[in-house]
Amino acid sequence: MLHLTANDFSAEIKRNRLPVVVMFYAAWCGKCAMMKPLVEDIETAYKKRILFCEVEVDESPGLAEQYNASIVPTFAFFQNGRLLGELQGVMEDTTLERHLQKIFRNC
């Protein structure tokens, strides 16, 4: 996953032609640590079709606030720089993947 901060978030999300999934997480969050390997597996399956990124909420609190990431992990889904939806909390990989397919129908 590409690590983003407040310094490069907007540029990366807006300039990327691929749909983007951003996982907002905290280094201290056990649930985030549980989700990360699942997200990395999904990332491998969608390589070159969807860009997966991560934002550490304590490192970029303004981004966390802007995208309502008060619960970690929070997943934000973007296409053409536009926020399409969010998911919060721990979930099974199949739930996340179904949501990806629903939001990004053509990927």
C-alpha positions in Angstrom: 0.0 0.0 0.0 1.2 3.5 -0.8 1.6 5.5 2.3 0.1 9.0 2.1 0.3 12.1 4.3 -1.5 15.4 4.3 1.4 16.7 2.0 0.7 14.3 -0.9 -2.8 13.0 -0.3 -4.7 15.4 -2.6 -2.2 15.2 -5.5 -2.1 11.4 -5.4 -5.9 11.0 -5.2 -6.7 13.5 -7.9 -4.0 12.6 -10.4 -4.5 8.9 -10.3 -6.6 7.5 -13.1 -7.3 4.3 -11.2 -9.9 4.1 -8.5 -8.3 4.5 -5.1 -9.0 2.8 -1.7 -7.6 4.6 1.3 -7.3 2.8 4.6 -7.2 5.2 7.5 -5.5 3.4 10.4 -3.6 4.0 13.6 -0.3 2.4 14.5 -1.6 1.5 18.0 -4.8 -0.1 16.6 -4.9 -3.9 16.9 -8.0 -4.1 14.6 -6.1 -2.2 11.9 -3.2 -4.6 12.2 -5.7 -7.5 11.7 -7.1 -5.8 8.6 -3.9 -4.8 6.9 -2.9 -8.4 5.6 -6.4 -8.8 4.3 -6.3 -5.5 2.4 -2.8 -6.4 1.1 -4.2 -9.7 -0.3 -7.1 -7.9 -2.0 -4.6 -5.3 -3.3 -2.6 -8.1 -5.0 -5.8 -9.4 -6.7 -6.7 -5.9 -8.1 -3.2 -4.8 -9.0 -3.2 -2.3 -11.9 -7.0 -1.9 -11.5 -7.3 -0.2 -8.1 -4.7 1.7 -6.1 -4.6 0.9 -2.4 -3.2 3.6 0.0 -2.9 4.1 3.7 -3.0 7.1 5.9 -1.9 7.0 9.6 -4.5 9.1 11.5 -2.1 10.4 14.2 0.3 11.5 11.4 -2.4 13.2 9.4 -5.2 14.2 11.8 -6.6 16.8 9.5 -7.2 14.2 6.8 -8.7 11.8 9.3 -11.2 14.5 10.4 -11.9 15.6 6.8 -12.9 12.0 5.8 -14.7 11.1 9.1 -12.1 8.5 10.1 -12.9 8.8 13.8 -13.2 5.0 13.9 -10.2 3.0 12.7 -9.9 1.4 10.3 -11.9 3.5 8.0 -11.9 2.8 4.2 -12.6 5.6 1.8 -13.2 5.0 -1.9 -12.3 7.5 -4.5 -12.6 7.8 -8.3 -11.4 10.7 -10.3 -10.6 12.5 -7.1 -14.2 12.2 -5.8 -15.2 10.4 -2.6 -17.7 7.7 -3.5 -18.2 6.0 -0.2 -16.8 4.9 3.2 -16.7 1.8 5.3 -15.7 1.7 9.0 -14.4 -1.1 11.3 -13.2 -4.6 11.0 -14.8 -6.8 8.3 -14.2 -10.0 6.4 -12.2 -9.8 3.2 -15.2 -10.9 1.3 -17.3 -8.0 2.6 -14.6 -5.5 1.6 -14.2 -7.0 -1.8 -18.0 -7.0 -2.4 -18.0 -3.4 -1.5 -15.2 -2.7 -3.9 -17.0 -4.5 -6.7 -20.2 -2.5 -6.0 -18.5 0.9 -5.9 -16.0 0.3 -8.7 -18.2 -1.8 -11.0 -15.9 -1.7 -14.1 -12.7 -2.7 -12.4 
